[in-house]
């Protein structure tokens, strides 16, 4: 049950991470430049928006890494899957069959 919750959280974070990375533009333009005023020091300016997107990207990446590690420990592992390795060879009956091959003739085709 907890494994399914981890998978859902990983998918949500993956989608959010994809969207956050797509919003960013490494040259300072793009969608993040339309949020602010003309100066980098203004409230909601380009510089503070880029810092927010950068910190959000790192936070989501670290959260996704941690969730993947925790999901590894939450994987349901059955101790006995109905396979009994110790007794599998005891139930095999061995039979030997002898087949006789007719003697080949010296006739050529």
HELIX and SHEET records of a PDB file:
HELIX    1   1 UNK A    2  UNK A   23  1                                  22    
HELIX    2   2 UNK A   30  UNK A   34  5                                   5    
HELIX    3   3 UNK A   46  UNK A   73  1                                  28    
END                                                                             
